[in-house]
Amino acid sequence: MPAPRSAGDVTRSPESDLRLVREALDGRTAAVEQLLDRLACVPTFLQVRNARFGRPLDRDELEDLAQDTLILLWRDLREYAGRAALETWAYSYCSFQFQRRVRDLGRRRDNEASVADVPDRSALPSTSSPADSVDGERMDALLQRLDPVDALIVRMRCYDDCAFDDIAARLELSVSAVKSRYYRGLERLSELLCGFREPR
């Protein structure tokens, strides 16, 4: 006879994931914290895709993509319909964002190579051009518009890959407070990024 299931042993399903997403979007703290933990898989998914396709993105480009993908994914959470597990949906979302970034990067490099007055490749500097770091510069500018503590937590989590426990210990905050500030920072970044991309 199977052992009885404990109260904390919750079986995940697309239906329960959909409830979790809806509760998080309603602002329920526990759901937000659980959802953020679940979405910590996003950088790993992107690393897997990058490795599978021969690492077309370098480390900085991959970090920029992970940051942008987390922001966009959170913005589009209402599109999650519970037809598959949350991680399955997130993986598909990451795959799309990865393919789009690689495509855009390829076009940019092709355009740079086709400029008539570009010198021979042997004469080109080995460092990246300013255009290659535009995403990082934009994100830095947006982070400066956040609450300083929120921005620091977002940087530590997304740039330095720090665990919530480590961030809490370093900043002398509770883990719950760190997660709440992290979510608030991502939400504010999403709003700023949408405004940044809107045509004038």
Backbone as JSON Lines, residues from 0, in Angstrom:
{"i":0,"aa":"M","n":[0.85,-1.19,0.0],"ca":[0.0,0.0,0.0],"c":[0.89,1.24,0.0]}
{"i":1,"aa":"P","n":[0.67,2.2,-0.92],"ca":[1.55,3.37,-1.0],"c":[1.44,4.22,0.25]}
{"i":2,"aa":"A","n":[2.55,4.89,0.57],"ca":[2.57,5.75,1.74],"c":[1.67,6.95,1.5]}
{"i":3,"aa":"P","n":[1.0,7.43,2.55],"ca":[0.13,8.6,2.38],"c":[0.93,9.83,2.0]}
{"i":4,"aa":"R","n":[0.36,10.67,1.19],"ca":[1.03,11.88,0.73],"c":[0.92,12.95,1.79]}
{"i":5,"aa":"S","n":[2.04,13.61,2.07],"ca":[2.04,14.66,3.08],"c":[1.35,15.89,2.54]}
{"i":6,"aa":"A","n":[0.99,16.79,3.46],"ca":[0.28,18.0,3.05],"c":[1.13,18.88,2.16]}
{"i":7,"aa":"G","n":[2.48,18.81,2.35],"ca":[3.35,19.67,1.55],"c":[3.75,19.05,0.23]}
{"i":8,"aa":"D","n":[3.36,17.8,0.01],"ca":[3.74,17.1,-1.21],"c":[2.69,17.37,-2.28]}
{"i":9,"aa":"V","n":[2.92,18.4,-3.08],"ca":[1.95,18.8,-4.1],"c":[2.42,18.3,-5.46]}
{"i":10,"aa":"T","n":[1.56,17.55,-6.13],"ca":[1.89,17.05,-7.45],"c":[1.69,18.17,-8.47]}
{"i":11,"aa":"R","n":[2.72,18.43,-9.25],"ca":[2.62,19.48,-10.25],"c":[1.86,18.97,-11.46]}
{"i":12,"aa":"S","n":[1.08,19.84,-12.04],"ca":[0.35,19.53,-13.26],"c":[0.13,20.85,-13.99]}
{"i":13,"aa":"P","n":[-0.19,20.8,-15.28],"ca":[-0.48,22.06,-15.99],"c":[-1.59,22.86,-15.31]}
{"i":14,"aa":"E","n":[-2.56,22.16,-14.75],"ca":[-3.66,22.86,-14.09],"c":[-3.17,23.59,-12.83]}
{"i":15,"aa":"S","n":[-2.34,22.92,-12.03],"ca":[-1.82,23.57,-10.83],"c":[-0.85,24.69,-11.2]}
{"i":16,"aa":"D","n":[-0.11,24.51,-12.3],"ca":[0.79,25.57,-12.75],"c":[-0.01,26.8,-13.19]}
{"i":17,"aa":"L","n":[-1.14,26.57,-13.85],"ca":[-1.97,27.69,-14.28],"c":[-2.52,28.44,-13.07]}
{"i":18,"aa":"R","n":[-2.92,27.71,-12.04],"ca":[-3.39,28.37,-10.81],"c":[-2.27,29.2,-10.19]}
{"i":19,"aa":"L","n":[-1.06,28.63,-10.2],"ca":[0.09,29.34,-9.64],"c":[0.34,30.65,-10.39]}
{"i":20,"aa":"V","n":[0.31,30.59,-11.71],"ca":[0.54,31.79,-12.52],"c":[-0.53,32.84,-12.25]}
{"i":21,"aa":"R","n":[-1.77,32.42,-12.19],"ca":[-2.86,33.37,-11.95],"c":[-2.75,34.01,-10.57]}
{"i":22,"aa":"E","n":[-2.38,33.22,-9.58],"ca":[-2.22,33.76,-8.23],"c":[-1.04,34.74,-8.17]}
{"i":23,"aa":"A","n":[0.03,34.42,-8.89],"ca":[1.18,35.32,-8.93],"c":[0.82,36.64,-9.61]}
{"i":24,"aa":"L","n":[0.06,36.55,-10.7],"ca":[-0.36,37.76,-11.39],"c":[-1.32,38.59,-10.55]}
{"i":25,"aa":"D","n":[-2.02,37.92,-9.63],"ca":[-2.9,38.64,-8.7],"c":[-2.12,39.28,-7.55]}
{"i":26,"aa":"G","n":[-0.81,39.01,-7.51],"ca":[0.04,39.63,-6.5],"c":[0.17,38.88,-5.2]}
{"i":27,"aa":"R","n":[-0.2,37.6,-5.17],"ca":[-0.07,36.83,-3.94],"c":[1.41,36.49,-3.71]}
{"i":28,"aa":"T","n":[1.93,36.93,-2.58],"ca":[3.36,36.84,-2.31],"c":[3.9,35.43,-2.42]}
{"i":29,"aa":"A","n":[3.22,34.46,-1.8],"ca":[3.7,33.08,-1.82],"c":[3.78,32.55,-3.24]}
{"i":30,"aa":"A","n":[2.78,32.88,-4.05],"ca":[2.77,32.41,-5.44],"c":[3.88,33.08,-6.24]}
{"i":31,"aa":"V","n":[4.1,34.37,-5.99],"ca":[5.17,35.1,-6.68],"c":[6.52,34.46,-6.38]}
{"i":32,"aa":"E","n":[6.76,34.16,-5.1],"ca":[8.03,33.56,-4.71],"c":[8.22,32.19,-5.35]}
{"i":33,"aa":"Q","n":[7.16,31.39,-5.35],"ca":[7.26,30.06,-5.94],"c":[7.48,30.14,-7.45]}
{"i":34,"aa":"L","n":[6.8,31.08,-8.09],"ca":[6.94,31.23,-9.53],"c":[8.34,31.7,-9.9]}
{"i":35,"aa":"L","n":[8.9,32.61,-9.13],"ca":[10.26,33.07,-9.39],"c":[11.26,31.93,-9.26]}
{"i":36,"aa":"D","n":[11.05,31.07,-8.27],"ca":[11.92,29.91,-8.13],"c":[11.8,28.99,-9.35]}
{"i":37,"aa":"R","n":[10.59,28.82,-9.84],"ca":[10.38,27.95,-11.01],"c":[11.03,28.54,-12.26]}
{"i":38,"aa":"L","n":[11.0,29.86,-12.39],"ca":[11.54,30.51,-13.58],"c":[13.06,30.67,-13.52]}
{"i":39,"aa":"A","n":[13.67,30.24,-12.43],"ca":[15.14,30.25,-12.35],"c":[15.76,29.31,-13.38]}
{"i":40,"aa":"C","n":[14.93,28.5,-14.03],"ca":[15.41,27.58,-15.06],"c":[15.73,28.29,-16.37]}
{"i":41,"aa":"V","n":[15.28,29.53,-16.54],"ca":[15.42,30.22,-17.83],"c":[16.88,30.34,-18.27]}
{"i":42,"aa":"P","n":[17.82,30.84,-17.43],"ca":[19.21,30.92,-17.89],"c":[19.78,29.56,-18.3]}
{"i":43,"aa":"T","n":[19.39,28.51,-17.57],"ca":[19.88,27.17,-17.91],"c":[19.35,26.72,-19.26]}
{"i":44,"aa":"F","n":[18.07,26.96,-19.52],"ca":[17.49,26.6,-20.82],"c":[18.25,27.28,-21.95]}
{"i":45,"aa":"L","n":[18.57,28.56,-21.77],"ca":[19.27,29.31,-22.81],"c":[20.7,28.8,-22.99]}
{"i":46,"aa":"Q","n":[21.34,28.42,-21.89],"ca":[22.69,27.86,-21.99],"c":[22.67,26.55,-22.76]}
{"i":47,"aa":"V","n":[21.65,25.74,-22.52],"ca":[21.53,24.46,-23.23],"c":[21.34,24.69,-24.73]}
{"i":48,"aa":"R","n":[20.47,25.63,-25.09],"ca":[20.25,25.93,-26.51],"c":[21.52,26.47,-27.15]}
{"i":49,"aa":"N","n":[22.21,27.33,-26.42],"ca":[23.44,27.91,-26.96],"c":[24.5,26.84,-27.2]}
{"i":50,"aa":"A","n":[24.64,25.91,-26.26],"ca":[25.61,24.83,-26.42],"c":[25.24,23.91,-27.58]}
{"i":51,"aa":"R","n":[23.94,23.64,-27.71],"ca":[23.49,22.73,-28.76],"c":[23.78,23.28,-30.15]}
{"i":52,"aa":"F","n":[23.73,24.6,-30.31],"ca":[23.94,25.21,-31.62],"c":[25.35,25.77,-31.79]}
{"i":53,"aa":"G","n":[26.29,25.24,-31.02],"ca":[27.68,25.62,-31.23],"c":[28.09,26.92,-30.59]}
{"i":54,"aa":"R","n":[27.35,27.37,-29.59],"ca":[27.64,28.59,-28.85],"c":[27.79,29.82,-29.74]}
{"i":55,"aa":"P","n":[26.74,30.18,-30.48],"ca":[26.8,31.4,-31.3],"c":[26.81,32.68,-30.47]}
{"i":56,"aa":"L","n":[26.38,32.59,-29.21],"ca":[26.38,33.76,-28.32],"c":[27.51,33.62,-27.32]}
{"i":57,"aa":"D","n":[28.24,34.72,-27.11],"ca":[29.28,34.67,-26.09],"c":[28.64,34.88,-24.72]}
{"i":58,"aa":"R","n":[29.46,34.9,-23.69],"ca":[28.93,34.95,-22.32],"c":[28.1,36.21,-22.07]}
{"i":59,"aa":"D","n":[28.61,37.36,-22.5],"ca":[27.89,38.61,-22.27],"c":[26.57,38.63,-23.04]}
{"i":60,"aa":"E","n":[26.6,38.16,-24.28],"ca":[25.38,38.13,-25.09],"c":[24.35,37.19,-24.48]}
{"i":61,"aa":"L","n":[24.82,36.08,-23.92],"ca":[23.9,35.12,-23.3],"c":[23.3,35.69,-22.02]}
{"i":62,"aa":"E","n":[24.09,36.43,-21.25],"ca":[23.56,37.05,-20.04],"c":[22.52,38.11,-20.39]}
{"i":63,"aa":"D","n":[22.79,38.9,-21.43],"ca":[21.82,39.9,-21.87],"c":[20.52,39.22,-22.29]}
{"i":64,"aa":"L","n":[20.65,38.12,-23.03],"ca":[19.46,37.41,-23.5],"c":[18.66,36.85,-22.33]}
{"i":65,"aa":"A","n":[19.34,36.3,-21.33],"ca":[18.64,35.75,-20.17],"c":[17.86,36.84,-19.45]}
{"i":66,"aa":"Q","n":[18.48,38.01,-19.29],"ca":[17.81,39.12,-18.62],"c":[16.58,39.56,-19.42]}
{"i":67,"aa":"D","n":[16.75,39.75,-20.72],"ca":[15.63,40.18,-21.55],"c":[14.52,39.14,-21.57]}
{"i":68,"aa":"T","n":[14.91,37.86,-21.64],"ca":[13.91,36.79,-21.71],"c":[13.09,36.72,-20.43]}
{"i":69,"aa":"L","n":[13.73,36.87,-19.27],"ca":[12.99,36.85,-18.01],"c":[11.98,37.99,-17.95]}
{"i":70,"aa":"I","n":[12.39,39.15,-18.4],"ca":[11.49,40.31,-18.39],"c":[10.31,40.08,-19.33]}
{"i":71,"aa":"L","n":[10.61,39.63,-20.55],"ca":[9.55,39.42,-21.53],"c":[8.64,38.28,-21.13]}
{"i":72,"aa":"L","n":[9.22,37.22,-20.56],"ca":[8.41,36.08,-20.15],"c":[7.43,36.49,-19.05]}
{"i":73,"aa":"W","n":[7.92,37.28,-18.09],"ca":[7.02,37.73,-17.02],"c":[5.91,38.6,-17.58]}
{"i":74,"aa":"R","n":[6.26,39.44,-18.54],"ca":[5.25,40.3,-19.16],"c":[4.19,39.49,-19.88]}
{"i":75,"aa":"D","n":[4.6,38.34,-20.45],"ca":[3.68,37.53,-21.26],"c":[3.07,36.37,-20.49]}
{"i":76,"aa":"L","n":[3.19,36.38,-19.17],"ca":[2.67,35.26,-18.38],"c":[1.18,35.02,-18.61]}
{"i":77,"aa":"R","n":[0.44,36.08,-18.92],"ca":[-1.0,35.91,-19.13],"c":[-1.3,35.03,-20.34]}
{"i":78,"aa":"E","n":[-0.3,34.83,-21.2],"ca":[-0.51,33.96,-22.36],"c":[-0.43,32.48,-22.0]}
{"i":79,"aa":"Y","n":[0.11,32.19,-20.81],"ca":[0.2,30.78,-20.4],"c":[-1.2,30.25,-20.13]}
{"i":80,"aa":"A","n":[-1.58,29.2,-20.86],"ca":[-2.94,28.68,-20.79],"c":[-3.04,27.36,-20.05]}
{"i":81,"aa":"G","n":[-1.93,26.85,-19.51],"ca":[-1.99,25.61,-18.76],"c":[-2.13,24.37,-19.63]}
{"i":82,"aa":"R","n":[-1.72,24.45,-20.89],"ca":[-1.81,23.27,-21.77],"c":[-0.6,22.35,-21.61]}
{"i":83,"aa":"A","n":[0.44,22.85,-20.97],"ca":[1.65,22.06,-20.71],"c":[2.24,22.55,-19.4]}
{"i":84,"aa":"A","n":[3.21,21.81,-18.89],"ca":[3.87,22.22,-17.65],"c":[4.52,23.59,-17.83]}
{"i":85,"aa":"L","n":[4.64,24.32,-16.75],"ca":[5.2,25.67,-16.81],"c":[6.6,25.66,-17.42]}
{"i":86,"aa":"E","n":[7.43,24.69,-17.01],"ca":[8.79,24.62,-17.54],"c":[8.8,24.31,-19.03]}
{"i":87,"aa":"T","n":[7.85,23.5,-19.49],"ca":[7.76,23.2,-20.92],"c":[7.43,24.46,-21.71]}
{"i":88,"aa":"W","n":[6.48,25.23,-21.2],"ca":[6.12,26.5,-21.84],"c":[7.3,27.46,-21.82]}
{"i":89,"aa":"A","n":[7.99,27.53,-20.67],"ca":[9.14,28.43,-20.55],"c":[10.25,28.02,-21.51]}
{"i":90,"aa":"Y","n":[10.45,26.7,-21.68],"ca":[11.49,26.23,-22.59],"c":[11.18,26.64,-24.03]}
{"i":91,"aa":"S","n":[9.92,26.5,-24.42],"ca":[9.52,26.92,-25.77],"c":[9.72,28.42,-25.94]}
{"i":92,"aa":"Y","n":[9.38,29.18,-24.91],"ca":[9.55,30.63,-24.95],"c":[11.03,30.98,-25.08]}
{"i":93,"aa":"C","n":[11.88,30.3,-24.3],"ca":[13.32,30.54,-24.37],"c":[13.87,30.18,-25.74]}
{"i":94,"aa":"S","n":[13.39,29.08,-26.31],"ca":[13.86,28.66,-27.63],"c":[13.56,29.72,-28.68]}
{"i":95,"aa":"F","n":[12.36,30.29,-28.61],"ca":[11.97,31.32,-29.57],"c":[12.84,32.56,-29.4]}
{"i":96,"aa":"Q","n":[13.04,33.0,-28.16],"ca":[13.86,34.18,-27.92],"c":[15.31,33.95,-28.34]}
{"i":97,"aa":"F","n":[15.81,32.74,-28.1],"ca":[17.18,32.41,-28.5],"c":[17.32,32.47,-30.02]}
{"i":98,"aa":"Q","n":[16.4,31.85,-30.74],"ca":[16.48,31.84,-32.2],"c":[16.39,33.25,-32.76]}
{"i":99,"aa":"R","n":[15.53,34.06,-32.17],"ca":[15.39,35.44,-32.66],"c":[16.66,36.23,-32.41]}
{"i":100,"aa":"R","n":[17.28,36.05,-31.23],"ca":[18.5,36.79,-30.93],"c":[19.64,36.36,-31.85]}
{"i":101,"aa":"V","n":[19.77,35.06,-32.1],"ca":[20.82,34.58,-32.99],"c":[20.6,35.1,-34.41]}
{"i":102,"aa":"R","n":[19.35,35.1,-34.84],"ca":[19.02,35.61,-36.18],"c":[19.37,37.09,-36.29]}
{"i":103,"aa":"D","n":[18.97,37.87,-35.29],"ca":[19.25,39.31,-35.32],"c":[20.75,39.57,-35.26]}
{"i":104,"aa":"L","n":[21.46,38.78,-34.46],"ca":[22.9,38.95,-34.36],"c":[23.57,38.62,-35.69]}
{"i":105,"aa":"G","n":[23.09,37.56,-36.36],"ca":[23.65,37.2,-37.65],"c":[23.43,38.29,-38.69]}
{"i":106,"aa":"R","n":[22.24,38.89,-38.68],"ca":[21.96,39.98,-39.62],"c":[22.86,41.17,-39.35]}
{"i":107,"aa":"R","n":[23.06,41.48,-38.08],"ca":[23.89,42.63,-37.74],"c":[25.33,42.4,-38.19]}
{"i":108,"aa":"R","n":[25.82,41.18,-37.97],"ca":[27.19,40.89,-38.38],"c":[27.32,40.9,-39.9]}
{"i":109,"aa":"D","n":[26.29,40.41,-40.6],"ca":[26.31,40.44,-42.06],"c":[26.33,41.87,-42.57]}
{"i":110,"aa":"N","n":[25.54,42.74,-41.94],"ca":[25.5,44.14,-42.35],"c":[26.84,44.82,-42.12]}
{"i":111,"aa":"E","n":[27.46,44.5,-41.0],"ca":[28.76,45.1,-40.71],"c":[29.8,44.65,-41.73]}
{"i":112,"aa":"A","n":[29.71,43.37,-42.12],"ca":[30.7,42.83,-43.06],"c":[30.49,43.34,-44.47]}
{"i":113,"aa":"S","n":[29.27,43.83,-44.78],"ca":[28.98,44.25,-46.15],"c":[29.25,45.73,-46.4]}
{"i":114,"aa":"V","n":[29.63,46.47,-45.36],"ca":[29.92,47.89,-45.55],"c":[31.16,48.04,-46.42]}
{"i":115,"aa":"A","n":[31.08,48.91,-47.42],"ca":[32.14,48.99,-48.43],"c":[33.48,49.42,-47.86]}
{"i":116,"aa":"D","n":[33.48,50.32,-46.89],"ca":[34.75,50.84,-46.41],"c":[35.29,50.08,-45.21]}
{"i":117,"aa":"V","n":[34.77,48.88,-44.95],"ca":[35.3,48.08,-43.86],"c":[36.65,47.52,-44.27]}
{"i":118,"aa":"P","n":[37.69,47.63,-43.45],"ca":[39.0,47.09,-43.81],"c":[38.99,45.57,-43.8]}
{"i":119,"aa":"D","n":[40.12,44.98,-44.21],"ca":[40.24,43.53,-44.2],"c":[39.98,42.99,-42.8]}
{"i":120,"aa":"R","n":[39.47,41.75,-42.73],"ca":[39.18,41.15,-41.43],"c":[40.42,41.11,-40.55]}
{"i":121,"aa":"S","n":[41.59,40.91,-41.16],"ca":[42.81,40.83,-40.37],"c":[43.13,42.15,-39.68]}
{"i":122,"aa":"A","n":[42.56,43.25,-40.2],"ca":[42.83,44.56,-39.62],"c":[41.79,44.97,-38.59]}
{"i":123,"aa":"L","n":[40.72,44.19,-38.47],"ca":[39.67,44.54,-37.53],"c":[40.12,44.27,-36.11]}
{"i":124,"aa":"P","n":[39.73,45.11,-35.16],"ca":[40.08,44.85,-33.76],"c":[39.35,43.63,-33.25]}
{"i":125,"aa":"S","n":[39.92,42.96,-32.28],"ca":[39.32,41.74,-31.74],"c":[38.24,42.03,-30.72]}
{"i":126,"aa":"T","n":[38.18,43.26,-30.21],"ca":[37.17,43.59,-29.22],"c":[35.84,43.84,-29.89]}
{"i":127,"aa":"S","n":[34.75,43.74,-29.12],"ca":[33.41,43.95,-29.66],"c":[33.19,45.42,-29.94]}
{"i":128,"aa":"S","n":[32.36,45.7,-30.94],"ca":[32.02,47.07,-31.26],"c":[30.97,47.58,-30.3]}
{"i":129,"aa":"P","n":[30.78,48.92,-30.19],"ca":[29.76,49.45,-29.29],"c":[28.38,48.9,-29.6]}
{"i":130,"aa":"A","n":[28.09,48.6,-30.88],"ca":[26.77,48.07,-31.23],"c":[26.52,46.72,-30.6]}
{"i":131,"aa":"D","n":[27.61,45.95,-30.4],"ca":[27.44,44.62,-29.83],"c":[27.01,44.66,-28.37]}
{"i":132,"aa":"S","n":[27.27,45.79,-27.69],"ca":[26.94,45.87,-26.27],"c":[25.74,46.76,-26.0]}
{"i":133,"aa":"V","n":[24.97,47.1,-27.05],"ca":[23.86,48.03,-26.86],"c":[22.84,47.5,-25.87]}
{"i":134,"aa":"D","n":[22.55,46.19,-25.89],"ca":[21.57,45.63,-24.97],"c":[22.02,45.8,-23.53]}
{"i":135,"aa":"G","n":[23.31,45.52,-23.28],"ca":[23.82,45.66,-21.93],"c":[23.79,47.1,-21.45]}
{"i":136,"aa":"E","n":[24.14,48.04,-22.33],"ca":[24.12,49.45,-21.97],"c":[22.7,49.91,-21.68]}
{"i":137,"aa":"R","n":[21.76,49.45,-22.49],"ca":[20.36,49.82,-22.28],"c":[19.87,49.29,-20.94]}
{"i":138,"aa":"M","n":[20.22,48.03,-20.63],"ca":[19.77,47.45,-19.37],"c":[20.39,48.17,-18.19]}
{"i":139,"aa":"D","n":[21.66,48.55,-18.29],"ca":[22.3,49.3,-17.21],"c":[21.58,50.63,-16.98]}
{"i":140,"aa":"A","n":[21.21,51.29,-18.07],"ca":[20.5,52.57,-17.95],"c":[19.15,52.38,-17.28]}
{"i":141,"aa":"L","n":[18.45,51.31,-17.62],"ca":[17.15,51.05,-17.02],"c":[17.29,50.67,-15.55]}
{"i":142,"aa":"L","n":[18.32,49.91,-15.22],"ca":[18.52,49.51,-13.83],"c":[18.79,50.73,-12.94]}
{"i":143,"aa":"Q","n":[19.41,51.76,-13.49],"ca":[19.69,52.96,-12.71],"c":[18.41,53.71,-12.34]}
{"i":144,"aa":"R","n":[17.31,53.38,-13.0],"ca":[16.04,54.04,-12.71],"c":[15.22,53.29,-11.66]}
{"i":145,"aa":"L","n":[15.74,52.16,-11.19],"ca":[15.06,51.4,-10.14],"c":[15.47,51.9,-8.77]}
{"i":146,"aa":"D","n":[14.73,51.47,-7.76],"ca":[15.17,51.65,-6.39],"c":[16.57,51.02,-6.27]}
{"i":147,"aa":"P","n":[17.53,51.69,-5.63],"ca":[18.91,51.18,-5.59],"c":[19.02,49.75,-5.06]}
{"i":148,"aa":"V","n":[18.26,49.43,-4.01],"ca":[18.33,48.08,-3.45],"c":[17.73,47.07,-4.42]}
{"i":149,"aa":"D","n":[16.59,47.42,-5.04],"ca":[15.98,46.53,-6.02],"c":[16.94,46.27,-7.18]}
{"i":150,"aa":"A","n":[17.59,47.33,-7.66],"ca":[18.52,47.18,-8.78],"c":[19.7,46.29,-8.39]}
{"i":151,"aa":"L","n":[20.19,46.46,-7.16],"ca":[21.31,45.64,-6.7],"c":[20.92,44.17,-6.65]}
{"i":152,"aa":"I","n":[19.72,43.89,-6.16],"ca":[19.25,42.5,-6.07],"c":[19.09,41.9,-7.46]}
{"i":153,"aa":"V","n":[18.54,42.67,-8.4],"ca":[18.39,42.17,-9.77],"c":[19.76,41.87,-10.37]}
{"i":154,"aa":"R","n":[20.72,42.76,-10.15],"ca":[22.07,42.53,-10.68],"c":[22.7,41.28,-10.07]}
{"i":155,"aa":"M","n":[22.58,41.14,-8.75],"ca":[23.18,39.99,-8.07],"c":[22.56,38.68,-8.54]}
{"i":156,"aa":"R","n":[21.25,38.7,-8.75],"ca":[20.54,37.49,-9.15],"c":[20.77,37.15,-10.62]}
{"i":157,"aa":"C","n":[20.64,38.15,-11.5],"ca":[20.67,37.89,-12.94],"c":[22.06,38.0,-13.56]}
{"i":158,"aa":"Y","n":[22.91,38.86,-13.0],"ca":[24.24,39.03,-13.56],"c":[25.28,38.15,-12.85]}
{"i":159,"aa":"D","n":[25.18,38.08,-11.52],"ca":[26.17,37.32,-10.75],"c":[25.7,35.92,-10.39]}
{"i":160,"aa":"D","n":[24.43,35.59,-10.75],"ca":[23.87,34.26,-10.51],"c":[23.9,33.88,-9.03]}
{"i":161,"aa":"C","n":[23.63,34.86,-8.17],"ca":[23.61,34.59,-6.73],"c":[22.28,33.97,-6.33]}
{"i":162,"aa":"A","n":[22.32,33.06,-5.39],"ca":[21.09,32.48,-4.85],"c":[20.4,33.49,-3.95]}
{"i":163,"aa":"F","n":[19.09,33.33,-3.8],"ca":[18.35,34.26,-2.94],"c":[18.89,34.23,-1.51]}
{"i":164,"aa":"D","n":[19.26,33.05,-1.03],"ca":[19.81,32.94,0.33],"c":[21.09,33.76,0.47]}
{"i":165,"aa":"D","n":[21.96,33.69,-0.53],"ca":[23.22,34.43,-0.48],"c":[22.97,35.94,-0.51]}
{"i":166,"aa":"I","n":[22.04,36.36,-1.36],"ca":[21.72,37.79,-1.44],"c":[21.17,38.28,-0.1]}
{"i":167,"aa":"A","n":[20.28,37.49,0.48],"ca":[19.69,37.87,1.77],"c":[20.77,38.01,2.84]}
{"i":168,"aa":"A","n":[21.72,37.08,2.86],"ca":[22.78,37.13,3.86],"c":[23.67,38.35,3.66]}
{"i":169,"aa":"R","n":[24.01,38.65,2.41],"ca":[24.9,39.78,2.13],"c":[24.24,41.12,2.45]}
{"i":170,"aa":"L","n":[22.95,41.22,2.17],"ca":[22.25,42.49,2.36],"c":[21.54,42.57,3.72]}
{"i":171,"aa":"E","n":[21.64,41.49,4.49],"ca":[21.0,41.43,5.81],"c":[19.49,41.68,5.71]}
{"i":172,"aa":"L","n":[18.89,40.98,4.75],"ca":[17.44,41.02,4.56],"c":[16.91,39.6,4.66]}
{"i":173,"aa":"S","n":[15.6,39.47,4.84],"ca":[15.0,38.14,4.82],"c":[14.92,37.66,3.38]}
{"i":174,"aa":"V","n":[14.9,36.34,3.2],"ca":[14.79,35.78,1.85],"c":[13.49,36.25,1.2]}
{"i":175,"aa":"S","n":[12.43,36.31,1.98],"ca":[11.14,36.76,1.45],"c":[11.23,38.19,0.94]}
{"i":176,"aa":"A","n":[11.92,39.05,1.69],"ca":[12.06,40.45,1.27],"c":[12.89,40.55,-0.01]}
{"i":177,"aa":"V","n":[13.93,39.73,-0.1],"ca":[14.77,39.74,-1.3],"c":[13.97,39.32,-2.52]}
{"i":178,"aa":"K","n":[13.19,38.26,-2.38],"ca":[12.39,37.78,-3.51],"c":[11.34,38.81,-3.92]}
{"i":179,"aa":"S","n":[10.71,39.44,-2.94],"ca":[9.7,40.46,-3.25],"c":[10.32,41.64,-3.99]}
{"i":180,"aa":"R","n":[11.5,42.07,-3.53],"ca":[12.18,43.18,-4.19],"c":[12.64,42.78,-5.6]}
{"i":181,"aa":"Y","n":[13.07,41.53,-5.73],"ca":[13.5,41.04,-7.05],"c":[12.33,41.06,-8.03]}
{"i":182,"aa":"Y","n":[11.18,40.57,-7.59],"ca":[10.0,40.58,-8.45],"c":[9.59,42.01,-8.79]}
{"i":183,"aa":"R","n":[9.61,42.89,-7.78],"ca":[9.24,44.28,-8.02],"c":[10.19,44.92,-9.03]}
{"i":184,"aa":"G","n":[11.48,44.59,-8.9],"ca":[12.45,45.13,-9.85],"c":[12.22,44.65,-11.26]}
{"i":185,"aa":"L","n":[11.92,43.34,-11.41],"ca":[11.65,42.8,-12.75],"c":[10.4,43.42,-13.36]}
{"i":186,"aa":"E","n":[9.39,43.62,-12.52],"ca":[8.14,44.21,-13.02],"c":[8.38,45.64,-13.5]}
{"i":187,"aa":"R","n":[9.16,46.4,-12.71],"ca":[9.46,47.78,-13.1],"c":[10.32,47.81,-14.37]}
{"i":188,"aa":"L","n":[11.27,46.89,-14.47],"ca":[12.09,46.81,-15.68],"c":[11.24,46.51,-16.9]}
{"i":189,"aa":"S","n":[10.27,45.62,-16.73],"ca":[9.38,45.29,-17.83],"c":[8.62,46.52,-18.3]}
{"i":190,"aa":"E","n":[8.13,47.33,-17.35],"ca":[7.41,48.55,-17.7],"c":[8.33,49.53,-18.43]}
{"i":191,"aa":"L","n":[9.54,49.69,-17.92],"ca":[10.49,50.61,-18.54],"c":[10.9,50.13,-19.92]}
{"i":192,"aa":"L","n":[11.09,48.82,-20.06],"ca":[11.52,48.27,-21.34],"c":[10.44,48.43,-22.38]}
{"i":193,"aa":"C","n":[9.19,48.23,-21.99],"ca":[8.08,48.42,-22.93],"c":[8.03,49.87,-23.39]}
{"i":194,"aa":"G","n":[8.22,50.8,-22.46],"ca":[8.22,52.21,-22.83],"c":[9.4,52.57,-23.7]}
{"i":195,"aa":"F","n":[10.54,51.91,-23.44],"ca":[11.75,52.16,-24.23],"c":[11.56,51.73,-25.67]}
{"i":196,"aa":"R","n":[10.8,50.64,-25.88],"ca":[10.66,50.08,-27.22],"c":[9.52,50.69,-28.01]}
{"i":197,"aa":"E","n":[8.64,51.44,-27.33],"ca":[7.5,52.02,-28.05],"c":[7.98,53.11,-29.0]}
{"i":198,"aa":"P","n":[7.5,53.11,-30.25],"ca":[7.9,54.16,-31.19],"c":[7.35,55.5,-30.76]}
{"i":199,"aa":"R","n":[8.14,56.51,-30.97],"ca":[7.72,57.88,-30.62],"c":[6.92,58.5,-31.75]}
